[in-house]
Amino acid sequence: MSSELIVDSKANNPNGEPVPSRRRKREERALARVNAFLNAVREWVAKNERVARVFITAEGSVFKLHVTATEIPYDFALRHSLTDFVLAMTDRGYDVVGSLIPDGAPDELAAFLDLSQALILCRQ
């Protein structure tokens, strides 16, 4: 996204300065919404020590969370926590899909998602 200010040449505020265009305002609202979503995911990861990594992808307006656990066996408690988080984000107006996937090498993870398109949050 460009950092240049897109202005409507006809509109000025009371100080005579250009007012950002509607398109720019929409972009700023969309970016703020994405940042709020990412912060919520970070908070959820911080509260769930069983999360190893979260791969975040998007298709259109739908966020997809692919979560790996720190333990090898399927973690039912983490799956319930992920479901609760997805439902909470849906209640806040986000389109979210979540899945618990096995961790592995990049070629193994490729069966679940395109790593080149993923934002990856790792437990530190």
MODELLER restraints for C-alpha pairs under 7 A, 6 or more apart:
rsr = mdl.restraints
at = mdl.atoms
rsr.add(forms.Gaussian(group=physical.xy_distance, feature=features.Distance(at['CA:5:A'], at['CA:20:A']), mean=6.71, stdev=0.5))
rsr.add(forms.Gaussian(group=physical.xy_distance, feature=features.Distance(at['CA:6:A'], at['CA:20:A']), mean=5.83, stdev=0.5))
rsr.add(forms.Gaussian(group=physical.xy_distance, feature=features.Distance(at['CA:6:A'], at['CA:21:A']), mean=5.88, stdev=0.5))
rsr.add(forms.Gaussian(group=physical.xy_distance, feature=features.Distance(at['CA:6:A'], at['CA:24:A']), mean=6.20, stdev=0.5))
rsr.add(forms.Gaussian(group=physical.xy_distance, feature=features.Distance(at['CA:7:A'], at['CA:18:A']), mean=6.05, stdev=0.5))
rsr.add(forms.Gaussian(group=physical.xy_distance, feature=features.Distance(at['CA:7:A'], at['CA:19:A']), mean=5.86, stdev=0.5))
rsr.add(forms.Gaussian(group=physical.xy_distance, feature=features.Distance(at['CA:7:A'], at['CA:20:A']), mean=4.63, stdev=0.5))
rsr.add(forms.Gaussian(group=physical.xy_distance, feature=features.Distance(at['CA:7:A'], at['CA:21:A']), mean=4.85, stdev=0.5))
rsr.add(forms.Gaussian(group=physical.xy_distance, feature=features.Distance(at['CA:8:A'], at['CA:18:A']), mean=6.92, stdev=0.5))
rsr.add(forms.Gaussian(group=physical.xy_distance, feature=features.Distance(at['CA:8:A'], at['CA:19:A']), mean=6.47, stdev=0.5))
rsr.add(forms.Gaussian(group=physical.xy_distance, feature=features.Distance(at['CA:8:A'], at['CA:20:A']), mean=6.49, stdev=0.5))
rsr.add(forms.Gaussian(group=physical.xy_distance, feature=features.Distance(at['CA:8:A'], at['CA:21:A']), mean=5.15, stdev=0.5))
rsr.add(forms.Gaussian(group=physical.xy_distance, feature=features.Distance(at['CA:9:A'], at['CA:18:A']), mean=6.98, stdev=0.5))
rsr.add(forms.Gaussian(group=physical.xy_distance, feature=features.Distance(at['CA:11:A'], at['CA:18:A']), mean=6.14, stdev=0.5))
rsr.add(forms.Gaussian(group=physical.xy_distance, feature=features.Distance(at['CA:11:A'], at['CA:19:A']), mean=5.86, stdev=0.5))
rsr.add(forms.Gaussian(group=physical.xy_distance, feature=features.Distance(at['CA:12:A'], at['CA:18:A']), mean=4.54, stdev=0.5))
rsr.add(forms.Gaussian(group=physical.xy_distance, feature=features.Distance(at['CA:12:A'], at['CA:19:A']), mean=5.32, stdev=0.5))
rsr.add(forms.Gaussian(group=physical.xy_distance, feature=features.Distance(at['CA:13:A'], at['CA:19:A']), mean=6.04, stdev=0.5))
rsr.add(forms.Gaussian(group=physical.xy_distance, feature=features.Distance(at['CA:45:A'], at['CA:51:A']), mean=6.24, stdev=0.5))
rsr.add(forms.Gaussian(group=physical.xy_distance, feature=features.Distance(at['CA:50:A'], at['CA:69:A']), mean=5.52, stdev=0.5))
rsr.add(forms.Gaussian(group=physical.xy_distance, feature=features.Distance(at['CA:50:A'], at['CA:70:A']), mean=5.22, stdev=0.5))
rsr.add(forms.Gaussian(group=physical.xy_distance, feature=features.Distance(at['CA:50:A'], at['CA:78:A']), mean=6.83, stdev=0.5))
rsr.add(forms.Gaussian(group=physical.xy_distance, feature=features.Distance(at['CA:51:A'], at['CA:67:A']), mean=6.92, stdev=0.5))
rsr.add(forms.Gaussian(group=physical.xy_distance, feature=features.Distance(at['CA:51:A'], at['CA:68:A']), mean=6.09, stdev=0.5))
rsr.add(forms.Gaussian(group=physical.xy_distance, feature=features.Distance(at['CA:51:A'], at['CA:69:A']), mean=4.67, stdev=0.5))
rsr.add(forms.Gaussian(group=physical.xy_distance, feature=features.Distance(at['CA:51:A'], at['CA:70:A']), mean=5.76, stdev=0.5))
rsr.add(forms.Gaussian(group=physical.xy_distance, feature=features.Distance(at['CA:52:A'], at['CA:68:A']), mean=5.45, stdev=0.5))
rsr.add(forms.Gaussian(group=physical.xy_distance, feature=features.Distance(at['CA:52:A'], at['CA:69:A']), mean=4.95, stdev=0.5))
rsr.add(forms.Gaussian(group=physical.xy_distance, feature=features.Distance(at['CA:52:A'], at['CA:70:A']), mean=4.83, stdev=0.5))
rsr.add(forms.Gaussian(group=physical.xy_distance, feature=features.Distance(at['CA:52:A'], at['CA:122:A']), mean=6.14, stdev=0.5))
rsr.add(forms.Gaussian(group=physical.xy_distance, feature=features.Distance(at['CA:52:A'], at['CA:123:A']), mean=5.52, stdev=0.5))
rsr.add(forms.Gaussian(group=physical.xy_distance, feature=features.Distance(at['CA:53:A'], at['CA:67:A']), mean=5.90, stdev=0.5))
rsr.add(forms.Gaussian(group=physical.xy_distance, feature=features.Distance(at['CA:53:A'], at['CA:68:A']), mean=5.27, stdev=0.5))
rsr.add(forms.Gaussian(group=physical.xy_distance, feature=features.Distance(at['CA:53:A'], at['CA:120:A']), mean=6.84, stdev=0.5))
rsr.add(forms.Gaussian(group=physical.xy_distance, feature=features.Distance(at['CA:53:A'], at['CA:121:A']), mean=5.55, stdev=0.5))
rsr.add(forms.Gaussian(group=physical.xy_distance, feature=features.Distance(at['CA:53:A'], at['CA:122:A']), mean=4.47, stdev=0.5))
rsr.add(forms.Gaussian(group=physical.xy_distance, feature=features.Distance(at['CA:53:A'], at['CA:123:A']), mean=6.22, stdev=0.5))
rsr.add(forms.Gaussian(group=physical.xy_distance, feature=features.Distance(at['CA:54:A'], at['CA:65:A']), mean=6.38, stdev=0.5))
rsr.add(forms.Gaussian(group=physical.xy_distance, feature=features.Distance(at['CA:54:A'], at['CA:66:A']), mean=5.60, stdev=0.5))
rsr.add(forms.Gaussian(group=physical.xy_distance, feature=features.Distance(at['CA:54:A'], at['CA:67:A']), mean=4.51, stdev=0.5))
rsr.add(forms.Gaussian(group=physical.xy_distance, feature=features.Distance(at['CA:54:A'], at['CA:68:A']), mean=6.38, stdev=0.5))
rsr.add(forms.Gaussian(group=physical.xy_distance, feature=features.Distance(at['CA:54:A'], at['CA:120:A']), mean=5.70, stdev=0.5))
rsr.add(forms.Gaussian(group=physical.xy_distance, feature=features.Distance(at['CA:54:A'], at['CA:121:A']), mean=5.08, stdev=0.5))
rsr.add(forms.Gaussian(group=physical.xy_distance, feature=features.Distance(at['CA:54:A'], at['CA:122:A']), mean=6.56, stdev=0.5))
rsr.add(forms.Gaussian(group=physical.xy_distance, feature=features.Distance(at['CA:55:A'], at['CA:65:A']), mean=5.84, stdev=0.5))
rsr.add(forms.Gaussian(group=physical.xy_distance, feature=features.Distance(at['CA:55:A'], at['CA:66:A']), mean=4.98, stdev=0.5))
rsr.add(forms.Gaussian(group=physical.xy_distance, feature=features.Distance(at['CA:55:A'], at['CA:67:A']), mean=6.39, stdev=0.5))
rsr.add(forms.Gaussian(group=physical.xy_distance, feature=features.Distance(at['CA:55:A'], at['CA:118:A']), mean=5.67, stdev=0.5))
rsr.add(forms.Gaussian(group=physical.xy_distance, feature=features.Distance(at['CA:55:A'], at['CA:119:A']), mean=5.69, stdev=0.5))
rsr.add(forms.Gaussian(group=physical.xy_distance, feature=features.Distance(at['CA:55:A'], at['CA:120:A']), mean=4.59, stdev=0.5))
rsr.add(forms.Gaussian(group=physical.xy_distance, feature=features.Distance(at['CA:55:A'], at['CA:121:A']), mean=6.48, stdev=0.5))
rsr.add(forms.Gaussian(group=physical.xy_distance, feature=features.Distance(at['CA:56:A'], at['CA:63:A']), mean=6.87, stdev=0.5))
rsr.add(forms.Gaussian(group=physical.xy_distance, feature=features.Distance(at['CA:56:A'], at['CA:64:A']), mean=5.66, stdev=0.5))
rsr.add(forms.Gaussian(group=physical.xy_distance, feature=features.Distance(at['CA:56:A'], at['CA:65:A']), mean=4.87, stdev=0.5))
rsr.add(forms.Gaussian(group=physical.xy_distance, feature=features.Distance(at['CA:56:A'], at['CA:66:A']), mean=6.42, stdev=0.5))
rsr.add(forms.Gaussian(group=physical.xy_distance, feature=features.Distance(at['CA:56:A'], at['CA:118:A']), mean=5.27, stdev=0.5))
rsr.add(forms.Gaussian(group=physical.xy_distance, feature=features.Distance(at['CA:56:A'], at['CA:119:A']), mean=5.01, stdev=0.5))
rsr.add(forms.Gaussian(group=physical.xy_distance, feature=features.Distance(at['CA:56:A'], at['CA:120:A']), mean=6.26, stdev=0.5))
rsr.add(forms.Gaussian(group=physical.xy_distance, feature=features.Distance(at['CA:57:A'], at['CA:63:A']), mean=5.91, stdev=0.5))
rsr.add(forms.Gaussian(group=physical.xy_distance, feature=features.Distance(at['CA:57:A'], at['CA:64:A']), mean=5.13, stdev=0.5))
rsr.add(forms.Gaussian(group=physical.xy_distance, feature=features.Distance(at['CA:57:A'], at['CA:65:A']), mean=6.72, stdev=0.5))
rsr.add(forms.Gaussian(group=physical.xy_distance, feature=features.Distance(at['CA:57:A'], at['CA:117:A']), mean=6.34, stdev=0.5))
rsr.add(forms.Gaussian(group=physical.xy_distance, feature=features.Distance(at['CA:57:A'], at['CA:118:A']), mean=4.90, stdev=0.5))
rsr.add(forms.Gaussian(group=physical.xy_distance, feature=features.Distance(at['CA:57:A'], at['CA:119:A']), mean=6.54, stdev=0.5))
rsr.add(forms.Gaussian(group=physical.xy_distance, feature=features.Distance(at['CA:58:A'], at['CA:64:A']), mean=5.71, stdev=0.5))
rsr.add(forms.Gaussian(group=physical.xy_distance, feature=features.Distance(at['CA:61:A'], at['CA:95:A']), mean=6.69, stdev=0.5))
rsr.add(forms.Gaussian(group=physical.xy_distance, feature=features.Distance(at['CA:62:A'], at['CA:95:A']), mean=4.82, stdev=0.5))
rsr.add(forms.Gaussian(group=physical.xy_distance, feature=features.Distance(at['CA:62:A'], at['CA:96:A']), mean=5.60, stdev=0.5))
rsr.add(forms.Gaussian(group=physical.xy_distance, feature=features.Distance(at['CA:63:A'], at['CA:95:A']), mean=6.17, stdev=0.5))
rsr.add(forms.Gaussian(group=physical.xy_distance, feature=features.Distance(at['CA:63:A'], at['CA:96:A']), mean=4.77, stdev=0.5))
rsr.add(forms.Gaussian(group=physical.xy_distance, feature=features.Distance(at['CA:63:A'], at['CA:97:A']), mean=6.32, stdev=0.5))
rsr.add(forms.Gaussian(group=physical.xy_distance, feature=features.Distance(at['CA:64:A'], at['CA:96:A']), mean=5.82, stdev=0.5))
rsr.add(forms.Gaussian(group=physical.xy_distance, feature=features.Distance(at['CA:64:A'], at['CA:97:A']), mean=4.83, stdev=0.5))
rsr.add(forms.Gaussian(group=physical.xy_distance, feature=features.Distance(at['CA:64:A'], at['CA:98:A']), mean=5.80, stdev=0.5))
rsr.add(forms.Gaussian(group=physical.xy_distance, feature=features.Distance(at['CA:65:A'], at['CA:97:A']), mean=6.17, stdev=0.5))
rsr.add(forms.Gaussian(group=physical.xy_distance, feature=features.Distance(at['CA:65:A'], at['CA:98:A']), mean=4.61, stdev=0.5))
rsr.add(forms.Gaussian(group=physical.xy_distance, feature=features.Distance(at['CA:65:A'], at['CA:99:A']), mean=6.27, stdev=0.5))
rsr.add(forms.Gaussian(group=physical.xy_distance, feature=features.Distance(at['CA:66:A'], at['CA:98:A']), mean=6.03, stdev=0.5))
rsr.add(forms.Gaussian(group=physical.xy_distance, feature=features.Distance(at['CA:66:A'], at['CA:99:A']), mean=5.09, stdev=0.5))
rsr.add(forms.Gaussian(group=physical.xy_distance, feature=features.Distance(at['CA:66:A'], at['CA:100:A']), mean=5.94, stdev=0.5))
rsr.add(forms.Gaussian(group=physical.xy_distance, feature=features.Distance(at['CA:66:A'], at['CA:101:A']), mean=6.30, stdev=0.5))
rsr.add(forms.Gaussian(group=physical.xy_distance, feature=features.Distance(at['CA:67:A'], at['CA:99:A']), mean=6.12, stdev=0.5))
rsr.add(forms.Gaussian(group=physical.xy_distance, feature=features.Distance(at['CA:67:A'], at['CA:100:A']), mean=4.78, stdev=0.5))
rsr.add(forms.Gaussian(group=physical.xy_distance, feature=features.Distance(at['CA:67:A'], at['CA:101:A']), mean=5.85, stdev=0.5))
rsr.add(forms.Gaussian(group=physical.xy_distance, feature=features.Distance(at['CA:68:A'], at['CA:100:A']), mean=5.92, stdev=0.5))
rsr.add(forms.Gaussian(group=physical.xy_distance, feature=features.Distance(at['CA:68:A'], at['CA:101:A']), mean=5.36, stdev=0.5))
rsr.add(forms.Gaussian(group=physical.xy_distance, feature=features.Distance(at['CA:68:A'], at['CA:102:A']), mean=5.69, stdev=0.5))
rsr.add(forms.Gaussian(group=physical.xy_distance, feature=features.Distance(at['CA:68:A'], at['CA:103:A']), mean=5.31, stdev=0.5))
rsr.add(forms.Gaussian(group=physical.xy_distance, feature=features.Distance(at['CA:79:A'], at['CA:100:A']), mean=6.44, stdev=0.5))
rsr.add(forms.Gaussian(group=physical.xy_distance, feature=features.Distance(at['CA:82:A'], at['CA:98:A']), mean=6.75, stdev=0.5))
rsr.add(forms.Gaussian(group=physical.xy_distance, feature=features.Distance(at['CA:86:A'], at['CA:96:A']), mean=6.02, stdev=0.5))
rsr.add(forms.Gaussian(group=physical.xy_distance, feature=features.Distance(at['CA:86:A'], at['CA:97:A']), mean=6.69, stdev=0.5))
rsr.add(forms.Gaussian(group=physical.xy_distance, feature=features.Distance(at['CA:86:A'], at['CA:98:A']), mean=6.48, stdev=0.5))
rsr.add(forms.Gaussian(group=physical.xy_distance, feature=features.Distance(at['CA:90:A'], at['CA:96:A']), mean=6.45, stdev=0.5))
